[in-house]
Amino acid sequence: MIRCTSLFERLAGVSEKRLGSNRETQLVTSVARHLSRMLSTRAGSVQTLPYYGLPDLNDLRFSLNEVMRNSRAVIEDFICAYEPRLMNVRVVAKPRDDDALELRFDIQAFLNVDGVNRDVLFQAVLNGRGRVDVKV
């Protein structure tokens, strides 16, 4: 049985703050929080897992289309490897807004909630400082 929240959320008491919400909401929120943390981690910054994290996605050697295509594939592979609660993950690059330093992606997947696969959609925004914000 998959828990609604991560071990670290339970230790920090975050799960108790969300007791009023239903199980599906808790699970989706927990996954979004984990995606934000893991996508904000740079490759090589975790000593025990040297391949954990994203490479620098703002590589100036490539065109914008190549950066978006490569970033989409890297993010998709990373989520498949390190977020086991999501299945059939698909990452879609979104058009840029006014901020030239932001990359936007939709993360579409299935999330198993009490034996039922639910469609979930997360919006991820990589800002110019390398931080990724993930929202439901």
Residue, then its C-alpha position, 0 to 999 in steps of 0.5 A: m500500500i502506498r502512503c499518502t505522504s513521504l517519510f520526511e513529510r511525516l517526520a516534519g509534521v506536514s502530513e498532520k497539517r493536511l488531515g482535513s484534505n482527502r487522500e487523493t489531494q494529500l497524495v497529489t500534493s506530496v508528489a508535487r512537493h517531491l517533484s519540485r525538490m527533485l527537479s531543483t536538484r542539480a546533477g552531481s550535488v548528491q554524493t551518494l547518488p552521482y546521477y541524481g539531479l538534472p543537468d544544467l538545462n540552460d546550455l547556450r550551445f543549443s537552440l531553444n528548440e533543442v534545449m526544450r526537446n532535450s530538457r523534456a526528455v531528461i525530465e521525463d527520464f528523471i521522473c520515471a527513475y525517481e518518482p515511483r508513485l507516477m506511471n506513464v509519465r509524459v512531459v510536454a514543453k510549453p511555450r515561453d512567456d515574457d521571461a526568457l530565462e524560464l522553461r515551462f513544462d506540463i507533467q502528465a501521468f497516472l497516480n495510483v490512489d487506492g487501486v485506481n489510476r488517476d490522471v494527474l497534471f502538474q505544471a513545472v516552471l524552471n526559473g533563471r536561478g535553477r529552481v523548479d516550482v511544481k503546481v497541481 
